[in-house]
Amino acid sequence: MTTSLRCALVGTGAVAHLHARAVAAHPHARLVAVTNLHRTVADDFAAQWDVPAVYDDLDELLAAEHPDVVLICTPPGAHHGQTLQAFAAGAHVVVEKPPASSLDELDEMRAAAAAADRQLAVVFQQRTGTAAAHVRRLLQAGALGRPLIAVCQTLWYRDAAYFAVPWRGRWETEGGGTTLGHGIHQLDLLAFLLGDWAGVQGRLWRLDRQTQTEDASTATITFESGVVAQVVTSAVSPREVSSIRIDTQKATITVEHLYGHGHQNWAITPVPGLEREAAAWALPDHEERSDHEPLLRDVFDALLAGDRLPPTATDPARSFEIVAAIYASAAADGAVITPVDLATHPTHRSGFASPVSDMRAIRT
Ligand SMILES: NC(=O)c1ccc[n+]([C@@H]2O[C@H](COP(=O)([O-])OP(=O)(O)OC[C@H]3O[C@@H](n4cnc5c(N)ncnc54)[C@H](O)[C@@H]3O)[C@@H](O)[C@H]2O)c1
């Protein structure tokens, strides 16, 4: 058994710092090497996080270091190729969201993990934290009755400068717009809580930004459990919020936050008259916020113990498929897309580029 995980990181940009912090917080993991498209960016990062080795590219790094784990923090277009490289070199992979640019790519990444007998963990850190775990347990146990209707909002604000980064806003390099890049977090938490989906109807909108991809989307999702969810995702909303509301037969569950949630962000409001029963639904005393740190800790602990990945890091396809189905529905003029449609369609699995309704041209 490995007693300490030697981690390498590719893509030393913004999110990489959260990975470095999470590695530093783990007693049996360390960051041994980094690489970036631009050497100076990698050098600065290595100096900041005390990383002993910097390489010009991932091939060189893998050949020299044979890391146990590769943390992939590059833009989405690079995830697939770098994941396959890491598995070929015998490493486990932790890849940032969105895991790939298409369902086909994710399938190949999962197949490569199985072939190499390595694990593929995807960073959807909104699933972590003691409150999400608690609410999921209540829902799975049926303690709140049947979930009925849900509202899922990712109303964020990204200005023109944000989209000026060369890889953003373009199908080829970002893979999708705000649905894939931002909404996926809340959609992933929604699916973590509600389980498998049954149908998706969606539309893509370009409301204000100079992007090729959408800057907003709207969708209706039905789940196998019978829940109907209304989803709005936007990159043009000045008062930002990430929120989920689930109405069950016995209560309304809400979480409202921006990039991470603790207990104070959650509420479980019982149907009047059920207050006594509701006392048993209270959040636990021990609180851990959602974050990269608990996610990487649980992944590292599982790898060190030779266990399966924790539920917070597995099943990336579930929410990724919901996102894919929103794009597929937009491409099919708003038709309902089912899991069978996604599995069998000749092009839906190969990418997300879809028609975006451009509302900027409309003047009143
Ligand atoms: N989980 C989260 O909360 C969260 C938050 C932000 C970003 N992300 C995701 O993390 C990824 C990176 O986002 P970011 O905001 O850190 O981007 P970023 O642009 O700040 O950093 C990406 C870095 O990767 C480097 N890079 C690009 N292509 C490369 C290649 N082929 N090989 C090596 N290095 C390469 C760039 O030079 C840059 O330094 C994206 O998938 C994004 O969606 C996740």
The ligand as a Gaussian input file, in Angstrom:
#p B3LYP/6-31G(d) Opt

LIG

0 1
 N      -14.396000      23.500000      -9.171000
 C      -14.438000      24.827000      -9.227000
 O      -15.033000      25.502000      -8.396000
 C      -13.728000      25.530000     -10.348000
 C      -13.474000      26.908000     -10.265000
 C      -12.794000      27.516000     -11.318000
 C      -12.408000      26.778000     -12.418000
 N      -12.705000      25.436000     -12.470000
 C      -12.302000      24.624000     -13.635000
 O      -10.890000      24.458000     -13.590000
 C      -10.358000      24.463000     -14.918000
 C       -9.344000      25.597000     -15.046000
 O       -9.980000      26.821000     -14.761000
 P       -9.163000      28.087000     -14.213000
 O      -10.178000      29.090000     -13.850000
 O       -8.151000      27.669000     -13.209000
 O       -8.422000      28.549000     -15.569000
 P       -7.109000      29.410000     -15.709000
 O       -7.129000      29.947000     -17.098000
 O       -6.952000      30.345000     -14.561000
 O       -5.928000      28.327000     -15.557000
 C       -5.690000      27.327000     -16.511000
 C       -4.188000      27.162000     -16.638000
 O       -3.929000      26.051000     -17.499000
 C       -2.849000      26.382000     -18.369000
 N       -2.975000      25.545000     -19.554000
 C       -3.836000      25.679000     -20.583000
 N       -3.707000      24.658000     -21.449000
 C       -2.726000      23.871000     -20.960000
 C       -2.113000      22.687000     -21.406000
 N       -2.522000      22.080000     -22.530000
 N       -1.137000      22.150000     -20.656000
 C       -0.724000      22.759000     -19.515000
 N       -1.271000      23.900000     -19.038000
 C       -2.258000      24.447000     -19.751000
 C       -3.012000      27.874000     -18.632000
 O       -1.792000      28.450000     -19.027000
 C       -3.507000      28.385000     -17.280000
 O       -2.420000      28.769000     -16.464000
 C      -11.558000      24.588000     -15.851000
 O      -11.997000      23.310000     -16.236000
 C      -12.601000      25.268000     -14.982000
 O      -13.937000      24.998000     -15.381000
 C      -13.333000      24.813000     -11.458000

